[in-house]
Amino acid sequence: MHEGAREAADSGVTVVSGRVTELDAAAPLSPLLSALRGHVDLGELDPVAGNRYWLINRLTELIEAAARIRPVLIVLDDLHWADELTVLALRDMVPALRTSPVGWLLALRPLPRRSAVRDALRWIATEHGQQIHLGPLNQREIAQVCQNILGAPASPELLALADRSGGNPFLLEELITGLRSGDRIRFTGGVATVEDGSLPPGFVVAARRRLLELPPPVRQLLDAAAVLGRPFSLHEAAALLGKTAGDMVDPAAEAVTACILVEVGDELMFRHDLLRDATYRSLSAPVRQALHREAVDVVRMEGRPAVEAAQHLIRVARKGDAQAAAVLHEAATELRASAPSAAADLLLHLLELLEDDDETRPARIAEAVDALATAGRLAEARTWGERALRSGIDLGTEGQLLLGLAESYKHAGQNAVVVELADRALALSTVDDAVRSQLHAVRAHALLVGDLSGAESAADQAVVLGAQEGMSTAVVFGNAARSVASRARGHLDEAVRYANDAVTEAGRAGGATAHRHPGVWLGAALAAQDRFDEAEEIYTHGQRTAEQLGTAWSLPLWHFYRASLYFAQGRLSDVEAEGEAGLRVAEQLGALQLSVPLAGLLGRVAVIRAQMPLARDYLRRIQRTLATGITVAPEDAAWTNAVIQDAGGQAHAAYQALADLHSQLPERVLVFCQDPGAVAAMVHISKKAGQSAQAAAIAAVALTLAEGNPGNRTLAGVASHAEGIAHMDVKLLVESVELLENSRRPLVRASALEDAATAEHAAGRRGRAIEMLEIALGIYTDCGAWQGQARVERHLRAIGVRRRASSPVTASPLAGLTQAELRVVRLVVEGATNREVARQLLLSPHTVDSHLRHVFAKLGISSRVELTRVFMANAIIP
């Protein structure tokens, strides 16, 4: 890694080097921040360090800005110690900076099978780089290392000893260096020989022997350094040992000369983690405990985070230690926003210290359960929650505990569990109405996937009780559920009204209530009424607000509904960019439930793009997610499955995939409100499968939906279209084309034109059929709907239309880019970072990154430098 960094620096690259230590888990993201300090301005990051989503995005922007001046190589060693926020940052930043001149060189030791660090780094290497596994050195390489260190070839006796290192370069270097520093190497005839043939059986023994050769003051300093476990100042080490900093100057210099400690800015640290491990293990248990106790006072006196003090207390505190419990609780509170899993671990340690009858124990259990569930450790959360309930936790705390569990399981997509937990809490007579209102609200949202009546009843109770108790959160969340239920039933005006009520209440109450982001559901209701401009304005504002508030859980929702809006408008490239961005955020946050509708939408777009392998990949992705126990609405999974099966020529499989959707008609018509084009498609699938009665039933439902929303010409048009297909009625098909003539849903209109043209041609009106097909072809071509384009061209050829081939022209490479992509490219070429582009275009940085990936793929380039060159040479598009 040192050599890679040196070569990069010699090539004019800015090298940012950092190293993770074991105790860096106590200070999330500190290795990366420490490495970057001096290369980018980090001053503004501290006040918002608790908002991890904002922090990572802002840090990405700062690196991107630095890379505009000079390419950047970020070198991080010993990542096996990385905290979860650092891992999360890497998982997000590496792909986000892929289009910038930023390289990464990451190293870690082998990790246990189940490791978030290992999984994240494996994903990064698989998707965005390559893994280099360092195997043992062979005998020739061992001999070369010995010669490099000693400056002379090694004798056979010395090589025999060196070979016992097992080819581990670290052990080998320490062995040879140790032998040389112990004056055990002699040079005879230009060959290095070893006088003492004994070799320590392992590295720890060898390290201990080396340390014992050092003067006592040096060994004392190393003992203190081993306990501190991170880069340290002489002042801290002196305080731990009860000495002055001046007492430490000479021992520190000797330790550096002996290559045991190295200077890191104004601090010192062990040259190798294994040296620290060996030193720490050599301490007797009483000495370790005493030093850890002293370390607590030292780190508190130095103003270090409570988390670091907690790391020392964990090793020495005993049951009933109230002071240790207080420090652990403070540390867990500090970590909760940025590292919920680490916070949960601290709370679990805290619970081990509390006596069974401690009055704070129930509240701490509730906090631990909430932190575990938030971190996605659902099995542990449930185990602790159930254990607490069995042990006789007070009834007031029990209701709050169950509410926290239910909310967390809802985010994880475990809707059946949510309903079970909410029902259990509601059955408790001691649960107050404020908590009850929230339980009804979360229960309503869990029921929306399959029980509309139950969801509506629960939502009504949430709103009534919430209003009585002044619990605005329940009122907002309950009205949001009401809006979704009304939209699912096809009552679109009612859906808008309920969503408006939620938005109004959230604006009035502010605070945590606004974090529910009811604008998500208002935008969806407006989009169902073809009020696209209003919906987009809400999505733009809401997504920005969510990023500012740090309510990252909502970001996949904003991406999904924005992508759905673009789908309605036929902006397929924008759907891909927004959907891919949402899918990355959902996976980053562990929001598996939200990944299903996002993957479903992208799968349907892939079908429209005639990219069947990609569509099947998305379907497999959905199926893997559902296999984990996630439950989703049938519109999210079944509809995508049917579309893909139908496109593959599997009409009966497509029809079977629609069983859940068919069974819920006419009460549940959400798929028709979200995607009106689904009406005609489902009728076609039913007819292909020989199910004419079902086709007619679907058309009847569409007609009822249109009649219930008078004035909505899209719904009226798709109803006529569906009836025309079901009953082979040319008049109705032509009527659908007329109703959809000015529709803002181009793909819906093109589909109606296709079917009407087929009917017109069958009726002998060839000229009218050709006219309709030409219009449909233009729509499909403009949208990039290649499946429809190819289908219409085949139809035109079949009825004798031979389209003249266009004269070959040399088109600009930029001609294939969409307007959205060109807007991004222009700003990137001007030097804007992804986040700056996002701010100017009112997009998410993830969406900007998706656009750039598509641009790079279309142009066959891999860097911003190449993009600038191509743009400057071909920028002829206004």
N, C-alpha and C positions, 0 to 999 in steps of 0.2 A: 504493500500500500504506500509505503514511503517512496518507493521508486516510481510508482505511478504518479504520485503527487509531484515528485521532482520533475518528471518528464513533462507533465502538464504545465507546471510553472515555467519551465524553460521554453515552452511553446507559446507563452503569453497568456495562458489561462489563469484566471483568478482561482486559487485553491483555497477551499474552506475546509479545514480539518477539525474533527472532533472525536472524542472518545467517551464511551458510556461507561459508567461505573455502577457497582451494585446498588448503591444508595441513591442513584438518580431516579429511581422509582418514587422517591420522596419529593422530587421536584420535577413534575411533568414537563417534558419538552426542553429541559435545561441543557442537555448535550448539544442539541441543534442550535438553540439560542446562543449558547456560549461560543460555539464554533463560528456563528455568523457575526457575532459582535465585532465591530471593527471593519466589517465589510458592508453591512447595511445598517441603517438607522433604526434601532429597536426601541427607542425611547417611548414611542406612542403605544407600544404593545402592552406595557405593564398594567395600565388602568383597566384593561378589558381582558385580562388573562383568564378570567373565569368563563368567558364565552369562547368555547373551544372551536366552534365552527367559524366564527369571525376571525379568531386568532390564526387558524390554519390558512384561511383564504388570504388574510392580510400578509402573512409571512410568505405565501406563494407569490403574491404581487411584488413584494420587496426583492425577492430573489430574481424574479423575472425582470424587474427594473435594472438590477445590477448586471444581469446578463446582456442587457442592451448595450452596455458599455464595453464589456469584455466577456467572453465565454466563461462559465463557472463550472468548476468540478467540486462536488461536495463529497468529502471523504469521511466516513463514520466507521469507527472500529468498535469491536466488542458489543455489537448490537444485541447479543444474547441477554444483556442486562437492561435492555430498553424498556421504558415505561409504556403504558398503553396509549398515551397521547402522542408520544413520539412515533409509535407504530402506526397509529391512525393518520398522523401527519404524512408519513412516508407513503402510505397507501394512497393518499389523496394527491400529494404533491408530485410524485414521480410521473404519473400519467398527465397531471395538469400542466406540467412543465415540459412535456414531451415535444412540444412545438417550439420551444425556446432552446438556445444553446446552453443547456444545463446538463451536465453529466453527473453520474452518481457512482461511487465506489464504496460498497458496503461489505463489512466482514463480521462474522460471528462464529462462535463455536457451535458444534452440533447441539441441537436442542431436543428435549423430550418430544415424544410423538405428538402429544396434545399441547400445542403451544400457539398462542395467537401471533407471537412474533414470527415463529417459523412459517405459519400458514400465510401471513401477510407478505413476508419476504419471498416465499416461494411463488406467490401470485405475482408479485412485482417482477421477479426474474422471468417467469413464464410469459407474462403478457408484455413486458416492456424492456427486457434485457436478457441476460444469460447468467447461469450459475456456474461458478468455477469451484469444483470440489478439490481441495488440496489433499492429496494422498501422501503417504509416507515417502521420505526421500529414499532413493536406492543407494547402493553402496558407492557407486561412482559419485553421486551427489553429496553423500556424507563426507567423502574424502575431500570434495571441493570446498564444502563449508569449513572443514577443519583447516584447510590451507588458507582460506580467506581470513579466518580469525587469527591464525598463528603466523601467517606470512611464510610458511614453509610446508612441504609435504609431510604428512603424518606417517609415523612408523606403523608397521603391521600391528604391533602391540596396542598402540594408541587407537588405531582404527577398529581393533577388536572391542575395545572399551566403548568407542563411539557408536559401534553398531548396536550395542545394548540399549541405546536410546530409542530403539524401535523406529528410527527414521523420523521422529518428531523433531522439527527444526527448532522449536523453542527449548525443549529439553536438551537437545544437542548443543545449542549455543550456550545455554547455562552451564552445562557440564564442562565444555572446553574452556569457557571464560573462567569458570570456577577453578579448574585445574591450573590455568595460567596465573590467576590472581593468587592462588595458594602456592605459587612458586614450585609447582610439581611438574613443569614441563622443562625439558632440557633439549638443546639443539646440538646435534652431533652430525658433522658432515653434511650440514644443510638440511637435515631431517629432524622433525620434531618428535621427541620420544617422551614417554611418561615414566617417571621413576617409581611412583606408587601406583600399582595396578589395581588398587581397590576402587570400586565404583558404588556409590550409594544405590540402594535398590529402587529408589523412586525419587521423583523431583522434590517432594516435601522434605525428605531426609537430606537431600543435597542442599536445599535452600537453608534448612536449619543449620547445617554445618557452616555454611557461608556466614550466616547471621551471627553465629556464636564467635566467629573470628573478629567481629566488630567490637569496638569499645562499648562498655555498658551504656554511656549516654546515647550512642547511636541506636543501640538496640531498644532503649526506652522510647526514643523518638519513633522508631518503626512500630513498636507496640501501639503507641497512640495513633499513628497513621492507619494501622490495620483496623483499629476499632472505629475510627471516624469513617473509614470506608469510602472516601471521596477526595478530590483535591482539597488541600487544607492549607491554612496559613500557619506560620510559625507561632503566631499569637494563640491560635486555637490549640495547637499541640502543647504549647507551654501551659496554658490554662488547664488542660486535661491532666497534665503531670504535676501541677502545682509548682511550676517554675516560671521564670520570666522568659520573654522572647529572646533576650540576649543569651540566655543559657542554651538556646537551641541553635544558634548560628553555626558554631563549629560542627556539632553532630550532623546538621543538615548538609553542610558542605562535604563532609566525609561520606555521607550516604549517597550524594550525587556523584562524587568521584568514584565510588564503588559501583556505579551504574544500578543502584537499587531504587533510588528516587530520581525523578526527572522534574525539571522546572516546567510549569504550565502557567505562563504569565507571572503573576505575583504569588502563585501557590506552588505547592509540591504535590506529587502523587507517585505511587509505585509505578515502576517501569512496566511491570506486568501484573495482571490480576492474580495470576497464580502465585506470585511472590507474596502478595498481600494475604492470599489464602493460607499459604504456608506459615507466615508470621502469625496470623490470627489463630491457627490451629495449635501453634506451639505454646500459646498462653494457657495457663491453668484456669480452670473454671472460676475459682474465686477472683483471680486477677481480671478475667474478662468481665465478670459481673460488676466489679468495682469500677472499672474503666467506663463501662456503658452507663452506669449510674452518674458518674462524673460528666460524661458526654452530654447527658440530658441538660444539665445546668449550663454547660458551655454553649451548646447550640441555641438555647433559649436566651442566654446573655448576649449572643452575637446577633440576635434578631432573625435567626433562621426560621423557616416555616415549622409550624407545629408538627408537620408530617415527619420531619427528620428526627425530632425528639421522640416521636412515637416509634420510629424504627429502632431506636435504642431501647426504649422501654419494653417493647415486645420481647426482647431477649432476656430481660431480667425481672420484669414485674411479676408479682404473685397475687393470688386470689385475695380480694379484699382491699387492694391498693387503690384507694379513692383518687389520689393524685394522678396516678398513671391512667386511670379510667377517664379522668377529666381531660388529660392531654390527648388521649386517643380520640375522644369525642370531638375535640377541637380540630384535630388533624383530619378526621373523616369529613367534617363539615367543610374544611378548606378544599378537600379533594373532590367533593361530590360533583361539582359542575364539570370539571375537566377529566376526571378519572373515576367514574362510578364503581368500577370493579375494585380498584385499590381502596376506595372508601369503604366498600363492603367488607373487604378483608380486615381493615382496621376495626370496623364495628364488630366483626366476629371475634377478633382478639379481645376487644373490650368486654364482650359478653362473657368470655372465659374468666375475666377478672372479677366480675360482679358476683356478689353472693346471691343465692337463689331468692332471698327475701328482700333484695335491694329494691327500693321503691321506684328507681329509675329504670329498672330492667324491662318492663313492658314497653315503654316508649322507645328504648334503644332497640328492642327486637323489631318493633314496627319500622324503625329507620333502616335497620339492616335488611329487612325483607324488601323494602322499597328500593334500596340501593342495589340489591342483588337482581331484582326484576328489571330495573332500569339498565343494568349491565348485561342483560340477556341471560343471566344465570338462573333460569326459571326453575329448574329442578331444586336447586339449593334454596331459592326463595320459598318455594312451596314447602320444602321440608322444614325450614325454620318456622314458617307461618303455622303449619299444622302442629308442630311441636309446641309452639307457644299457646295455641288454642287448647291443646290437650292438657297443658299444664295448669290451666285455670287462669288465664290472663283476664284482667278485669274487662267487663262487657263493653265499656266505652271504648277502650283501646282496641277491642276485638273488631268492632265495626269499622274503625279507621284503618285497621290492618287489612281487613278484607277489601275495603275500597281501594287502597293502594295496590293490592295484588291485582284486583280486577282491571284497574287502569293500565297497569303494566302488561298484563296478558293481552289487553286489547291492542296495544301497540305492536305486540308480537304476533297478532293475528290468530290467537287462540280464543276464538269467539265463544265456543261451547264452554270453556273453562270460565270465561268472563261471566256468562249468565249463571253458572253454578255458584260462583263466589258471590255475585250480587244477590242472588236469591237467598243464599245462606245468611248474609248480613241483614237483609231486609226482614228475615224471620226473627231477628233479635228484638225483643221489646224495648231494650235499653238504648237502641240506636236513635239519636235525635233526628229531627226532621231535616236539619241542614245536611247531615251526612246522607240521609235517605234520598234527598233530592238529587244528590250527585250519583248515588248508586242507581237510581232510575235512569239517569242520563246515560251513563256508561253502558247500562244494560240495553237501552234502546239502540245504541249504535251497534252493539254486538248482534242484536236480533235482526238488524237490517239485511243481513246476508240471506235470510230465508223466511222470516216470520214478520211480514209487514204489519199485521194486526197487533201482534205483541209489541213490536217496536213503537207503533203509534200510541198504544196504551201507556207504555213506559215513558215515552217522551212527554205525553200530556201530564203525567204525574210529576215528572221532573220540573216542568215549567210551573205548574201550580204550586208545588211545595217550595220550589226555589224562590218564587215571587213572595210567598208568605214569609219565608225566613231571610229574605234579603240575600240569597245565595245566587248572585248573578251568573256565576260559572255554570250552575245547573240550568238556569233559564236559557243561556246562550247555547249550551250543548244540546239541550232538549229541543229547542227550536231548530237547530241544525238537523237533528234527526227527523223532526217533522217535515222539513223541507225535502230531505232525501226520500222519505216515504211518499210524500205527495208526488214527487217527480217519478218515482217508481210506479205509481198508480196512473200517471198520465195527467195529473191535475197541475198543469204548469203554472197558472196564475197563482194558485195556492202555494206552490213551491217557492215562487219568488217572494210572496208575502211573508212566509215563515222565515226565509233566509234574511229578508230585510229587517224583520223584528230582531233576529239574532245579532245582526250587524249594529243596529241601533243600540241595543242593550250593551253590547261590548264597548261601543264608543262612549256610552254614558258612564259605565262602571270603570273602565280603564284597568290598569294594573294587570294582575294575572288573568282576569277574564278576557282581556284582549288577546291573550296568548292562545286562545282557542281558535282564532282565525276563522270566524264564520264567513268571511268573504269568499273562502274556497267554495262553499256551497251556494252562495249567492251567484257567483260567476257561472257555476254549472247550471243553475236554474235559468239564468239569462241566456246562456248559450243554447239551451234546449228550445228557447223561443226565437232563435236566430238573431238575438240582440248581441251580435258578436263584438261590436266596438265597445259596448259597456262592459262586457265580460273581460275583454283584454285589458281594459283600463284597471279593473279590479284585480286581475291576476298580477299585473305589473306592480301595482302599489303593494299588494299583499305580500308578494315574494320579497320585495325590498324590505318591508317591515319585518318579516320573519328573519331575514338575515341580520338586521340590526338588533332585534331582540334576542337573537341566539336560540330561537325556538326551531331548532333544526329538524325536529320530528315532522314538521309540516312541509318541509321543502319538497319531498317527493310528491306530495299532493299537488302543490303548485305546478310542478313540472308536468304531472300527468294531465291535469285539467287544461293547462296551456297547450300541451301537445294535442289533446282531444279537440280543442278549438281549432288548431291549425288543420287537423284532419278534416273537420267539417268544411273548412274553406279550400280543401284540396292542395294545401301547401305541404306536400309530402316530404320535401327536404327539411323543412322546418320541424315537421313531426319527428323525423329521425334525430335531428340534433337535440331537440327538447326531450324526447323520450329517452335517448341514450344518456343524457345528462341526469335525468331523474333516476334511471336505473342505477347509475354509479353512486348517486347520493343515497339511494335506498339501501344498497349493499354496504356502503360505508357506515351507515347508521344502524345496520342490522334490522331494517324495517322490511322484513320478508314479505309481509302481507301486501305492501304497496308495490313490491317488485312484480307481482303477478299481473295487475292491470297494465303496468308499464310494458312488461314483456309481451302481453297480449296485443296491445296496440301496435307495438313494433312488429310483431309477427304478422298482423293483418296488413300492415304497410308493405312488408316484404312480399306478401302474396300479390298485392296490387303492382308491385315493382317487378313481378315475375322472378323473384329471388327465392325459389322454393327451398333450397338447402338452408338458407338463413332462416326462413319461416319455421322450418322443422326444428332448427336449433332453439329458437325461442319457445316452441311448444315443449320440447324436452326440458328446457329450463323451468317452465311453469310446472310441469309434472314432478320434477325433482323437489320443487318448493312445496307443492301440495303433499308430497310424501312425508314431509316433516310434521304433518298435523295441522298446518295452516288451513283455515277455512276462509273461503272467499265467495263473493256473490257469483251466481252462474254467468252473469254478463261478462265477468272478468276472465273466465277460463273456458267455459263451454262454448261460447260464441267463437272464440279464436280457434278452438279445436275444430269446430264445424267448418269454418272458412278454409282452414288448411286442408282438411280431408276432402272437401268439395273441389278445391283447386287441384288436388292430386287425382281427381277422377273417382273418388270413393264416395259415391252418393249415399249409399246405405250407412256407411260409417259416419258421414256428416249428419245424416238424419238422426242416428242414435245419439250423437253427441249433443243434440238439441233437446234431449228428453226432459232435462230439468227446466229448461226455458218453456217448452210446450206445456208442461204440467202446471205451470204457474200462470198461464194465460187464462182469462183476460185480466186477472187482478194485478199482475205484475208485468208492466210493459216498459221497464227501464231501458232495456236494450234498444227499443224503438225511439225512445226520447234521446238517448245518448248518440245513437247512430241510425237515423231514419232510413238509411240505405239498407239496413238489416231486414226491413220488411220484405222488400222484393226478393232479396237473396234467400230468405228463409222459405218463401213461397216456391222459388225455383228448386231449392234443395228437396222440399217435400214432393214436388211433382216428379223430379228425377228419381226419387225413391219409390214412386208409385203410390204416394199418399195424397191423393187429390182432395180428400175430405179435410185433411189437416191443412192443406194449402188454402182451401176456402175458409177454414176457421181463422187462420192467420189474417187473411184479407179482411174478414169481418171485424176482427179486433182492431185492425188499422183504421177501419172506417169509424168505429166507435171512438177511437182516440182522436181522430180528426174532428168529429162532431163535438167532442168535449172541449176542443180548443179552437173555437171559430175564429176565423181570421188568419190562422196559421197556414199559409199556402203550401209550405213544405209538407206538413202532415196531410193536407188534403191531396196534394200531388202523389205522395207515396201510397195513399189509400187507393186512389184510382189506378195507380200502377199495379199494385198488388192484386186488386180485383180483376184487372185486365188480364194479368198472367193466369190467375186461378181459373177464370171462366173463358179464356181465349177470346176476349172482347176487344176488337180493334178500336172501337169508339172510345172505350175507357182508357186504353193505352195512349191514344192521341190526346185525350183530355188531360192525362197526366203530364204530357209534354207541355201543353199550354199552361197548366197550373205552375209548372216548375220553370217557365221560361226565364223569369228574373230571379230565380233562386240563388242564394249566396252559397249553396252547397253544390259545387260543380259536378262532383262525382255522382251524386244522386240524380242530377239532371241528365248526365251522360248515360247512365244506366237506363233511364226511362226512354231516352232517344233510341238506344239500341233495340230495346224490346218493341217499341212502336215501329221502328224501321223494319224489323223482321215481320211484324204483322202486316204492314203496308205492302211489303214485297210479296207476301203470301197471297194478298188480296189482289195482286196484279198491278199495284201502283208503284212501279219500279223507280220512277223519277223522284217521287216523294220519299221513298226509302233511301235512295242515294243521298238526297239532301240531308236527311236526318243523320245518316251515318257519317257524312262529312263533318257535321257539327260536333257529333260525339267524338270523332277522331281528333278534332282540334282541341277539345277539352282534355281528353286523355293525354295528348301530346304536351299541352301546356302544363299539366299537373305532374308529368313524369310518370303517369300510370301505364307502364309498358305492357302489362298484361292486357288491359282493355284496348290499348293501341293496336297490339298484334291481333287481337280478336276481331276488331272492326276492319282492319286491313284484310284479313282472311275473308270476312263477309263481303267486302267490296269486290274482291277478286272473284268470289263465287258467283256474284251476280253480273260479272262481266265488266267491272270497272278496272281499267289499267291506269294506275297513277304514273305520271311521267317522272322519270328520275331527275332529280335536280342536278344542275351543272356542278361539277366539283369545284369547290372553292377552298382556299386556305383560310380556315377560321382561326380566330385568336384562341389560344388555349384558355382564355378567360371566358369564352363564350358559353362554356358548359357550366359555369357557376350560377347559382341562383342569386337573386337580388339580395337576400339576407346574407349569403356568403360573401358577396362583393362588398357589402357594407362593412363586414368584419375585416376583410382583406385590406381595404383602404386604410382603416385605422391602424392595423398591424404594421402595414408598410410605413406609415408615418411615425412608428416607434411606440405605439401604445401597448401597454401590457394587457393581458386578458381581463384583468379586473377594470382597467381603465376603459377598455372596449365595452365591457358589460355595463359600466355606469353610463356611458354615452348612448348606448343602444337600448337601455332599459332591459337588459337580459341578465341571466345568471352567468357567472364565470364558467360554470360547467357547460352551459350551452355554447358559449363562445369557443370553448375548447373542442366541443363536438363539431362545430362548424369548421374549425381549422383542420381537424382530422380529415373531414370529408374533402376539404380543399386540397390538402396534401395528397390524398389518394387520387383525386381527379387529375391533378397536375403531375403526378409521379415524382414528387419532391419530398424532402424530409426535414427541411429547416426553413426558418424565417428568412435567412439570407437568400436561399434559392427562391423563396416566394417573392421577395423584393425584386430580385433580378427578373423573374418572369413578368411581374406586374409592370415594371418600368419599361420592359421591352414590348409589352402588348396592351398597355392601358389605353385602349381606344373606345372602351365602353363607357358612356357617360354615367 
